[in-house]
Structures are given as structure tokens and as C-alpha cells.
Amino acid sequence: MFEIKKICCIGAGYVGGPTCSVIALMCPEIRVTVVDVNESRINAWNSPTLPIYEPGLKEVVESCRGKNLFFSTNIDDAIKEADLVFISVLSNPEFLAEGTAISDLKNPDRVLIGGDETPEGQRAVRALCAVYEHWVPKEKILTTNTWSSELSKLAANAFLAQRISSINSISALCEATGADVEEVATAIGMDQRIGNKFLKASVGFGGSCFQKDVLNLVYLCEALNLPEVARYWQQVIDMNDYQRRRFASRIIDSLFNTVTDKKIAILGFAFKKDTGDTRESSSIYISKYLMDEGAHLHIYDPKVPREQIVVDLSHPGVSEDDQVARLVTISKDPYEACDGAHAVVICTEWDMFKELDYERIHKKMLKPAFIFDGRRVLDGLHNELQTIGFQIETIGKKVSSKRIPYAPSGEIPKFSLQDLPNKKPRV
């Protein structure tokens, strides 16, 4: 069997960088070169400050870099010298979760390798299997044809996104009835046929994969004349958009039907904790809706650089003209963001937000002081926070009748909960 000695990975982003770093760690006899046209990104991979944050990644890179792991912009030479080029020889979809990518790579549920059903394709499949067999048990390495591997990737993310949209739809019903979506999720999650994974209600899912892969599935179904299937999966995206708009509308209604010229602290901008990735983050959309209503946003995230927040909010589909310059301030710590604010909005479930000195925060806020918990990170602190004096609103639960009640206004807000964004399925 052909033995792989040199691997080239095209793309030094959130997938290519961590994946090939772990391959280099687990296969010290293989030379792994990650190439990219973005010179500044490659320079960052070769520096002490990596271009992405992922727990455990820095240690892996530093243990292999310069030995059998290299980052380069010399794409042509890397391809010519490689025995295997990732993304161009066969289909090897990743199933990583940002925030746990290194552990996912070291201990995967499965490795899926798809290739053409030709002698050349099958030789390539066997060669890549041999690479993964350095640390992955053979029974966890699945081989399929190319279409099966690609659809497995899309279907996996679509099913996960579907579960989140399903529990988020129930969260709206819980708020209307007095149920607690966490209690409902626990009850249904104990059913072994359902399981308890991905039943955490929130302000909505984000990241680069879920929306992209669901929309790819929608596109495929429409292209293959399966309109009913396309509409089914489109509803997963529509429910996610609805959840974000519903949460933003709840903030506005609770703040006496207007946030114009009010200071609002946004805690968390990454799409989930333990990553600096902001792609499709719900924080972007919540910020957009509040900016459209004239709110002044003071944003803090422990891992997202100021420049990235400004770029995301300055996108033509998010803001107009000088909106960001006028309405957005990036804070260096959460206390600065909350100083003088009318409300605190938690958009990312960073653990540090559970441990803040909320008495200190309350003293510096305008009254009545509101907390809108879009990630249910403060569930165990509600009594304490109410004693301090906070009015609390959270996803999928009515916290207490003592608070100033949330009562949606009869007026139609500037954005409608029914008018979802006009998203075109895209590949």
C-alpha cells in the first residue's frame, strides 16, 4: 500500500489549522504543510499569537511547528511535493465543534472518508485511512462513496440545527404558558430515543457550519426538484431568525417600548464560548436590531478582537452609514461595558459571566436595571440578582411575578417578527 509521507492542506482557517496540527502531533513521521494565500494569517500561525483561539491548540502547534508541521504561502511547491492534498483528492468532512476541536480530533466519534469508486479513488481512501489509524480505532473509520460522505456532513449539521430550532420554538411556548424550557428539555432528554444533547434553548445558533450546511441542503433539494423537502429544512433557519428577532423585541418592549439613546451592555460577541469565532453569531443580529432602534451598544467579549467586532457590525447588511461609529463602543472589561447602562444582554455563554460582581454592576447601572439572559447562564443566580434589584428576563421562562412585567406593546416594532430576512440558499 502507498505510504503517505507528506501532506499538504489548503486553507489555514478554523478547520485546516487545528486538523493538520493534530495530524502532525499524532503522526510525527509525516511532514504536514498548511498553506494559505493570506500572508498575515500564515505569519500569525508562525508567531506566538495564533490567528484563532481554541483550547489546547497553542500547545499542539508549539510542540510540532518547525519539526513536522509548517505553515506557508508557497502553495505550488507544497502541492507538488505532497503525497496527499486535503480537499482536492477525496472527501474527508470534519465533524468538529469549536471550543472542543482539539479533543474532538484526538478522540473522534468517527472519521468519515469518501472517495470515488475507482481503483485510484479506493487507493487514496486506503492511504488516508492509514494516516488516521495512527490514533483512531479502525472501527471508527467509515469509508463511503463521495456523495454519501458529503451528504452525511450536511445531514449531521442539519439535524443538530433542527434540534436547537425545535427547543427554541418550545421556549416561546414556555414563556407564554409559564413553563420552564429547561425543565421541559430535561424531561424529554431523559427519553433515550431523544437524548439530551443540543436541547439548550438560547438566542439562536451561530457559527460557520449550521446555517451554511442547512442552506446547502435546501439548495440541493430545490435543484433536484424536491420543494417539500427544501421547505422543511428552510424552516430550521426561519425559526432561528425568529428567535433572534423575538429576543430583540423582548428587550425593546421590556425597556418601555423604546431603546433609543439608551445604553445597553452586550456581554459576549463570539457565537459560542471558548472560541473567538463570530461567524453568523447571534450577537451580530441582536446588535443590528438594537442599533436600528437607536440604542447605544457597549460590547465586551474576552476573545474577540475589537477590529473583528467593528468589521462584523459594519457589514452593509448589518448597519448603514456611520451607525457603528455613532452607536457602538468596544469595552475592555465587562464592568466598563455595564457602567451607566439601562440593561445587560448576555449573548455568549462565557463562564466568566456567572462569576461577575453583579452588586457592583447594579450600583453603576441606571434604574430599573435589567438583565436579559440569552444563554441561560445565570439560572442559579436569579434569587440573588432579584434581591440586588435586577429585573430579569431569560429565554423560555418567566422568572418572577415580582419583576416589572414583560408585556409586548400593541405597536408594531420597526422590524416585524414575521418578516424574516430574505436569505437565498447558497453553496
C-alpha positions as CSV (number, residue, x, y, z in Angstrom):
1,M,0.0,0.0,0.0
2,F,1.2,3.5,-0.9
3,E,2.5,5.2,2.3
4,I,1.9,8.9,2.9
5,K,5.0,10.9,4.0
6,K,4.0,14.4,3.1
7,I,0.6,16.1,3.4
8,C,-0.5,19.5,2.1
9,C,-3.6,21.2,3.5
10,I,-5.0,24.1,1.5
11,G,-6.6,26.6,3.9
12,A,-5.2,27.7,7.3
13,G,-8.6,28.6,8.9
14,Y,-10.7,27.1,11.7
15,V,-10.7,23.6,10.1
16,G,-7.3,23.3,8.3
17,G,-5.1,24.7,11.1
18,P,-6.3,22.6,14.0
19,T,-6.9,19.4,11.9
20,C,-3.4,19.3,10.4
21,S,-1.8,20.3,13.7
22,V,-3.3,17.3,15.4
23,I,-2.3,15.1,12.4
24,A,1.3,16.3,12.8
25,L,1.1,15.6,16.5
26,M,-0.2,12.1,16.1
27,C,2.0,11.2,13.1
28,P,5.5,12.6,13.8
29,E,6.9,10.7,10.8
30,I,4.6,12.7,8.4
31,R,5.6,16.2,7.2
32,V,2.4,18.4,7.3
33,T,2.3,21.7,5.4
34,V,-0.6,24.1,5.8
35,V,-0.8,26.7,3.0
36,D,-2.9,29.8,2.5
37,V,-2.9,32.8,0.2
38,N,-3.4,35.0,3.3
39,E,0.1,36.0,4.3
40,S,-0.9,37.7,7.5
41,R,-2.8,34.6,8.6
42,I,0.3,32.4,7.9
43,N,2.5,34.8,9.7
44,A,0.2,34.5,12.7
45,W,0.4,30.7,12.6
46,N,4.2,31.1,12.7
47,S,4.1,33.5,15.6
48,P,3.4,33.1,19.4
49,T,-0.1,34.6,18.8
50,L,-2.2,32.2,16.7
51,P,-4.9,33.6,14.4
52,I,-7.7,31.6,16.1
53,Y,-8.4,30.7,19.7
54,E,-9.1,27.1,20.6
55,P,-8.4,25.4,23.9
56,G,-5.3,23.2,23.6
57,L,-4.4,24.4,20.1
58,K,-1.4,26.6,21.1
59,E,0.3,23.7,22.9
60,V,-0.2,21.3,20.0
61,V,1.2,23.8,17.4
62,E,4.2,24.7,19.5
63,S,5.1,21.1,20.1
64,C,5.2,20.3,16.3
65,R,5.9,23.6,14.5
66,G,9.3,23.6,12.8
67,K,9.6,19.8,13.2
68,N,7.0,18.2,11.1
69,L,4.4,21.0,11.0
70,F,4.9,24.0,8.7
71,F,2.7,27.0,7.6
72,S,3.5,28.6,4.3
73,T,2.2,30.7,1.4
74,N,4.2,28.7,-1.1
75,I,1.2,26.8,-2.3
76,D,2.5,25.5,-5.6
77,D,5.6,23.8,-4.1
78,A,3.6,22.3,-1.2
79,I,1.2,20.7,-3.6
80,K,3.9,19.4,-5.9
81,E,5.8,17.8,-3.0
82,A,2.7,16.3,-1.3
83,D,1.7,12.7,-1.3
84,L,-1.8,13.8,-0.3
85,V,-3.6,17.1,-0.7
86,F,-6.5,17.7,1.6
87,I,-9.8,19.0,-0.1
88,S,-8.8,18.0,-3.6
89,V,-8.2,14.3,-3.6
90,L,-11.2,12.9,-1.7
91,S,-13.9,13.8,0.7
92,N,-13.0,13.8,4.4
93,P,-15.6,16.0,6.1
94,E,-14.9,17.3,9.6
95,F,-17.3,17.0,12.5
96,L,-15.6,19.4,14.8
97,A,-17.2,21.6,17.4
98,E,-15.4,24.9,18.0
99,G,-14.3,25.1,21.6
100,T,-13.7,21.4,21.8
101,A,-12.0,20.9,18.4
102,I,-8.7,19.5,19.7
103,S,-10.3,16.9,21.9
104,D,-12.7,16.1,19.0
105,L,-9.7,15.5,16.7
106,K,-7.8,13.4,19.3
107,N,-10.9,11.3,20.2
108,P,-13.4,11.5,17.4
109,D,-16.8,9.8,17.4
110,R,-16.0,8.7,13.8
111,V,-13.8,9.6,10.9
112,L,-15.6,9.7,7.5
113,I,-13.7,9.2,4.3
114,G,-15.4,9.3,0.9
115,G,-13.8,8.6,-2.4
116,D,-14.5,7.6,-6.0
117,E,-15.4,4.0,-6.6
118,T,-12.4,3.6,-8.9
119,P,-9.1,1.8,-8.3
120,E,-7.4,5.2,-7.9
121,G,-10.1,6.5,-5.6
122,Q,-10.0,3.5,-3.4
123,R,-6.2,3.6,-3.1
124,A,-6.5,7.2,-1.9
125,V,-9.1,6.2,0.6
126,R,-6.9,3.4,2.0
127,A,-3.9,5.7,2.2
128,L,-5.8,8.3,4.2
129,C,-7.3,5.6,6.4
130,A,-3.7,4.6,7.3
131,V,-3.0,8.1,8.4
132,Y,-5.9,8.2,10.8
133,E,-5.2,4.7,12.1
134,H,-2.1,6.1,13.9
135,W,-4.5,7.1,16.7
136,V,-8.2,6.3,15.7
137,P,-9.5,2.7,16.1
138,K,-10.3,1.1,12.8
139,E,-13.9,0.6,13.7
140,K,-14.4,4.3,14.0
141,I,-13.1,5.0,10.5
142,L,-16.0,4.8,8.0
143,T,-15.5,4.7,4.2
144,T,-18.2,5.6,1.7
145,N,-18.6,7.0,-1.8
146,T,-18.2,10.7,-2.2
147,W,-21.9,11.6,-2.3
148,S,-22.6,9.7,0.9
149,S,-19.8,11.4,2.8
150,E,-20.8,14.9,1.7
151,L,-24.5,14.4,2.5
152,S,-23.5,12.9,5.8
153,K,-21.8,16.1,6.7
154,L,-24.8,18.3,5.6
155,A,-27.3,16.0,7.3
156,A,-25.4,15.8,10.6
157,N,-25.3,19.6,11.0
158,A,-28.9,20.0,9.7
159,F,-30.1,17.5,12.4
160,L,-28.2,19.4,15.1
161,A,-29.5,22.7,14.0
162,Q,-33.0,21.3,13.8
163,R,-32.8,20.2,17.5
164,I,-31.8,23.7,18.5
165,S,-34.6,25.3,16.5
166,S,-37.1,22.8,17.9
167,I,-36.3,23.6,21.5
168,N,-36.2,27.3,20.8
169,S,-39.7,27.0,19.4
170,I,-40.8,25.4,22.6
171,S,-39.1,28.2,24.6
172,A,-41.5,30.7,23.1
173,L,-44.4,28.5,24.2
174,C,-42.9,28.2,27.7
175,E,-42.8,31.9,28.1
176,A,-46.4,32.2,27.0
177,T,-47.6,29.5,29.4
178,G,-45.4,29.8,32.4
179,A,-43.4,26.6,31.8
180,D,-39.6,26.5,32.1
181,V,-37.9,25.3,28.9
182,E,-35.0,23.9,30.9
183,E,-37.4,21.6,32.8
184,V,-39.1,20.6,29.6
185,A,-35.7,19.9,27.9
186,T,-34.6,17.8,30.9
187,A,-37.8,15.8,30.8
188,I,-37.8,15.0,27.1
189,G,-34.0,14.5,27.1
190,M,-34.3,11.6,29.6
191,D,-36.2,9.7,26.9
192,Q,-33.5,7.5,25.4
193,R,-35.0,7.8,22.0
194,I,-34.4,11.5,22.1
195,G,-31.4,12.1,24.3
196,N,-30.3,15.3,26.0
197,K,-27.8,16.7,23.5
198,F,-28.5,20.0,21.8
199,L,-31.6,20.8,23.8
200,K,-30.3,24.0,25.2
201,A,-32.7,26.9,24.4
202,S,-30.9,30.1,23.6
203,V,-31.0,33.3,21.5
204,G,-30.2,31.1,18.4
205,F,-27.4,29.1,16.9
206,G,-24.5,30.6,15.0
207,G,-21.1,29.6,13.6
208,S,-19.9,28.9,10.1
209,C,-21.5,25.4,9.6
210,F,-25.1,25.1,10.7
211,Q,-26.7,27.8,8.6
212,K,-24.4,27.2,5.6
213,D,-25.0,23.4,5.6
214,V,-28.7,23.7,6.1
215,L,-28.9,26.2,3.3
216,N,-26.8,23.9,1.1
217,L,-29.3,21.1,1.8
218,V,-32.1,23.5,0.8
219,Y,-30.3,24.4,-2.4
220,L,-29.7,20.7,-3.3
221,C,-33.4,19.9,-2.7
222,E,-34.6,22.7,-4.8
223,A,-32.1,21.9,-7.6
224,L,-33.2,18.2,-7.5
225,N,-36.9,19.2,-7.6
226,L,-37.7,18.3,-4.0
227,P,-39.5,21.5,-3.0
228,E,-41.3,20.0,0.0
229,V,-38.0,18.8,1.5
230,A,-36.4,22.2,0.8
231,R,-39.2,24.0,2.7
232,Y,-38.9,21.6,5.6
233,W,-35.2,22.4,6.2
234,Q,-35.7,26.1,5.4
235,Q,-38.0,26.3,8.4
236,V,-35.0,25.4,10.7
237,I,-33.3,28.6,9.5
238,D,-36.5,30.7,9.7
239,M,-37.1,29.6,13.3
240,N,-33.5,30.6,14.2
241,D,-34.1,34.1,12.7
242,Y,-37.4,34.3,14.5
243,Q,-35.8,33.5,17.9
244,R,-33.2,36.3,17.4
245,R,-35.9,38.8,16.5
246,R,-38.1,37.7,19.3
247,F,-35.4,38.2,21.8
248,A,-34.5,41.7,20.5
249,S,-38.2,42.6,20.5
250,R,-38.5,41.4,24.1
251,I,-35.6,43.7,25.1
252,I,-37.2,46.7,23.5
253,D,-40.7,46.0,24.9
254,S,-39.3,45.5,28.4
255,L,-37.4,48.8,28.3
256,F,-40.8,50.6,28.0
257,N,-41.1,50.1,24.2
258,T,-38.0,52.1,23.3
259,V,-34.2,51.8,23.4
260,T,-33.5,55.0,21.5
261,D,-30.4,56.7,23.1
262,K,-30.3,54.1,25.8
263,K,-27.0,52.4,26.7
264,I,-27.1,48.6,26.5
265,A,-24.2,46.4,27.5
266,I,-23.7,43.4,25.2
267,L,-21.8,40.7,27.0
268,G,-20.3,38.2,24.5
269,F,-19.9,38.5,20.8
270,A,-18.5,35.1,19.8
271,F,-21.1,32.7,18.5
272,K,-20.3,30.3,21.5
273,K,-17.9,30.2,24.4
274,D,-14.3,29.0,24.2
275,T,-13.8,30.4,20.7
276,G,-13.1,33.8,19.1
277,D,-15.2,32.9,16.0
278,T,-18.0,35.4,15.3
279,R,-19.4,34.0,12.0
280,E,-23.2,34.1,12.0
281,S,-23.1,34.9,15.7
282,S,-26.5,35.8,17.2
283,S,-24.8,38.8,18.8
284,I,-24.4,40.4,15.4
285,Y,-28.1,40.2,14.7
286,I,-29.2,41.3,18.2
287,S,-26.8,44.3,17.8
288,K,-28.3,45.1,14.4
289,Y,-31.8,45.1,15.7
290,L,-30.9,47.3,18.7
291,M,-28.9,49.7,16.5
292,D,-31.8,50.0,14.1
293,E,-33.8,51.2,17.1
294,G,-31.2,53.8,18.1
295,A,-29.6,52.0,21.1
296,H,-26.0,52.8,22.2
297,L,-24.2,49.5,22.5
298,H,-21.2,48.8,24.7
299,I,-19.8,45.4,23.7
300,Y,-17.4,43.1,25.6
301,D,-16.0,39.7,24.6
302,P,-12.9,38.1,26.2
303,K,-11.6,36.6,23.0
304,V,-13.0,38.6,20.0
305,P,-10.7,41.5,18.9
306,R,-12.1,45.0,18.7
307,E,-11.4,45.0,14.9
308,Q,-13.4,41.9,14.3
309,I,-16.5,43.3,16.1
310,V,-16.3,46.5,14.1
311,V,-15.9,44.6,10.8
312,D,-18.9,42.4,11.6
313,L,-21.2,45.2,12.6
314,S,-20.0,47.4,9.6
315,H,-21.2,44.9,7.0
316,P,-23.7,46.5,4.6
317,G,-26.4,44.0,5.6
318,V,-26.0,44.9,9.3
319,S,-25.6,48.6,9.6
320,E,-25.8,51.8,7.5
321,D,-23.5,54.8,7.0
322,D,-22.0,55.8,10.4
323,Q,-24.2,53.7,12.6
324,V,-21.3,51.8,14.1
325,A,-19.2,54.9,14.8
326,R,-22.1,56.6,16.4
327,L,-23.7,53.8,18.4
328,V,-21.0,51.2,19.2
329,T,-18.3,51.2,21.8
330,I,-16.0,48.3,22.4
331,S,-15.2,47.9,26.1
332,K,-12.1,46.4,27.7
333,D,-13.9,44.7,30.5
334,P,-17.5,43.8,31.4
335,Y,-17.7,46.3,34.2
336,E,-16.8,49.1,31.9
337,A,-19.5,47.9,29.4
338,C,-22.2,47.9,32.2
339,D,-21.3,51.2,33.7
340,G,-24.3,53.5,33.3
341,A,-26.3,51.0,31.2
342,H,-30.0,50.6,31.2
343,A,-29.7,46.8,30.5
344,V,-27.2,44.0,30.3
345,V,-27.7,41.5,27.5
346,I,-25.8,38.2,27.7
347,C,-25.3,36.8,24.2
348,T,-22.5,34.3,24.7
349,E,-22.3,31.7,27.5
350,W,-18.8,32.5,28.7
351,D,-18.3,31.0,32.2
352,M,-16.9,34.3,33.5
353,F,-20.3,35.9,33.2
354,K,-21.6,33.7,36.0
355,E,-18.9,35.0,38.3
356,L,-19.2,38.8,37.8
357,D,-19.8,41.0,40.8
358,Y,-23.4,41.9,40.0
359,E,-23.9,44.0,43.1
360,R,-21.1,46.2,41.8
361,I,-22.6,46.3,38.3
362,H,-26.1,47.1,39.7
363,K,-24.8,50.1,41.6
364,K,-23.4,51.6,38.4
365,M,-26.4,51.0,36.2
366,L,-29.4,53.2,35.6
367,K,-32.6,52.1,37.4
368,P,-34.6,50.0,36.9
369,A,-31.7,47.8,35.9
370,F,-32.4,44.9,33.5
371,I,-30.6,41.7,32.7
372,F,-31.6,39.8,29.5
373,D,-30.0,36.3,29.6
374,G,-30.0,34.9,26.1
375,R,-28.0,31.9,27.1
376,R,-29.5,30.8,30.5
377,V,-26.1,31.2,32.2
378,L,-27.5,32.9,35.3
379,D,-30.2,30.4,36.2
380,G,-28.8,29.6,39.6
381,L,-28.4,33.3,40.5
382,H,-32.0,34.6,39.9
383,N,-32.9,35.0,43.6
384,E,-29.7,36.7,44.4
385,L,-30.0,39.0,41.4
386,Q,-33.5,39.9,42.2
387,T,-32.5,40.7,45.8
388,I,-29.9,43.0,44.5
389,G,-32.6,44.8,42.5
390,F,-32.3,43.5,38.9
391,Q,-35.3,42.9,36.7
392,I,-34.5,39.6,34.9
393,E,-35.7,38.3,31.6
394,T,-34.4,35.0,30.2
395,I,-35.1,32.5,27.4
396,G,-38.0,30.1,27.9
397,K,-39.1,31.1,31.4
398,K,-41.0,33.7,33.4
399,V,-38.5,34.4,36.2
400,S,-40.8,36.0,38.8
401,S,-44.1,37.9,39.1
402,K,-42.3,40.4,41.3
403,R,-40.4,42.0,38.4
404,I,-41.8,44.7,36.2
405,P,-43.9,42.5,33.9
406,Y,-42.9,41.9,30.3
407,A,-45.9,42.9,28.2
408,P,-45.4,43.2,24.4
409,S,-46.7,46.5,23.2
410,G,-49.6,46.8,20.8
411,E,-47.5,48.9,18.4
412,I,-45.7,47.2,15.5
413,P,-41.9,47.5,16.0
414,K,-39.7,48.8,13.2
415,F,-38.8,45.1,12.5
416,S,-41.5,42.5,12.3
417,L,-41.3,39.1,13.9
418,Q,-43.0,37.6,10.9
419,D,-40.8,39.3,8.2
420,L,-37.8,37.1,8.2
421,P,-34.6,38.0,6.4
422,N,-34.7,37.2,2.7
423,K,-32.0,34.6,2.7
424,K,-31.1,32.9,-0.6
425,P,-29.9,29.3,-0.4
426,R,-26.2,29.4,-1.4
427,V,-23.5,26.9,-1.9
